[in-house]
Amino acid sequence: MAAKKVVRSDNTYMISTDDTDNPKLGAKILSDGRESLFLDYYLGYIMVYDESKDKTVAKKDRKREALKLYLWQAPRTPLERQQNKETLELAKKIRFERSQELLENITGYRLRKERKVNFLDYFQAYNDRYTKKDVRMMKGVLTRFIDFLKIEYPQYSTYLKPEQITKDMVSLFVEYLQSRSKGEGALDYYSKFKKVINYAVDNDVIAKNPCKGIVCKCDKQVLRKDVLSLEEMQALISTHYDNENPEIRRAFIFCLYTGIRFCDVQDLKYSNVDYSNKILSFEQNKTKGHSANSGVVIPLNDDLLQLIGEPHTEQYEQETIFRLPSATMCLKALRRWTKRAGITKHITWHCARHSFAVNILNNGANIKTVASLLGHSGLKHTEKYTRAVDSLKEAAINSLPKLKL
């Protein structure tokens, strides 16, 4: 049985019945007894400049292409019916070919009209819709990109068209990131920047990916962040100051003795603790959903159990162990704390994870054990800690007074 024709108020109806078709085949009923065939394209959401509001707004990107093919609205003769059949078959063939071209990002560019898009607003709109844990990093990338433009391309620091982002610009931006960041920071920022560029390419905002072929090089096997020695850890634990936050204090010490990331420790619940077997088990936020090794199991001694404490409510499944403020407040408190302890190293929350790994390696733990405790899927990411231990040992030997032979 043929599908019922649903005529819209603009005298059009859709011939395509599959919701996944893109473009869709439709027809417009004309006053002369014919139907004009067309293709409707859906090209996703775009950011367009609204002159009346003087800002960039999100809008559905749709295009209609007239095929200049016509059907008889009410065929009366065998010839008219045959013409309708052949015309419709041709239109469906064209629709299929256009669909394949669209998948290869050909038609999308050909149909696209000139748009007034400020890439900086587009980037901001992307961040506004971003919901993953690294949203602060995404915001930081935009800030650094704007700072970079102010130095190298001041004419684009407030308004940058997508087509003005060139390979040369991206290459200079990578150099800027490497001059501003330590360790893997530049690589992390660049990977987030490429995420926005790829999204813009996929949505036809940028015609050609300017990041293609440009690499941000970084030796991932070198540990560049500072680590706390056992003596410095003890000095920190012994230090108190006015108006300190006991939750931040407990959480950071817990990270120093377990190697847990900040994004994981702030989400830990009492339901993650097996008190009878003295075990903490949880899924790492960084790898959850895309790694078979995202689960971590950490044995707990009496000191760690004392840091954790007992649930305060009966709904312990949902009760967090450490009631922490924002990441920014936690970092500010940590810097104030380390300064009071007389520690001059640049210590962040992630330094607790590095300090844990280096210190247990120094105390005889093997690399496989460290990898398991950190939740690494292999030894590749753990090897940098062994290199750090070797450098610390070398520094210790070199600290001895020189021999006078």
Number of C-alpha atoms within 10 A of each C-alpha: 3 4 7 7 10 11 13 10 7 8 13 19 18 18 19 16 11 8 8 8 15 20 25 23 25 20 22 21 19 14 9 8 11 17 21 18 24 24 24 18 22 16 20 12 15 20 25 20 18 13 9 6 8 8 13 20 16 13 12 12 15 15 15 15 13 13 15 9 16 20 22 18 17 12 15 9 9 9 10 15 15 12 16 19 13 13 17 18 12 13 21 17 12 15 22 17 12 20 19 15 13 19 11 10 16 15 16 22 14 9 15 14 9 6 13 14 22 20 25 21 19 23 20 16 15 17 18 12 9 14 9 11 11 13 15 13 16 24 17 15 21 19 14 16 20 18 15 19 19 14 11 15 13 13 11 17 16 13 13 18 16 22 14 12 18 14 15 12 16 20 16 15 20 22 13 18 21 20 10 11 13 13 16 20 15 22 21 16 23 21 16 19 20 16 13 18 22 19 14 22 17 16 19 19 25 20 16 16 17 22 19 11 8 12 13 17 12 14 11 14 17 16 19 14 16 15 24 21 13 14 9 15 19 13 15 20 16 9 13 14 10 5 7 13 15 12 15 20 20 17 22 25 18 20 22 23 19 22 24 26 21 19 16 15 22 19 18 20 20 21 18 19 23 13 13 6 9 14 15 20 15 19 17 21 16 15 15 13 11 8 11 9 16 17 17 16 16 18 14 19 10 9 11 16 16 10 16 18 12 13 16 11 9 8 10 15 13 15 17 18 25 23 14 19 13 8 14 10 11 20 16 11 17 20 18 12 19 21 16 15 19 12 16 10 13 13 18 19 20 19 19 26 21 26 24 25 29 26 19 17 18 17 8 8 13 12 17 14 14 21 18 18 18 23 21 18 16 12 14 11 14 22 18 20 23 19 15 21 18 14 12 14 13 11 11 10 10 10 9 8 7 7 5 4 3
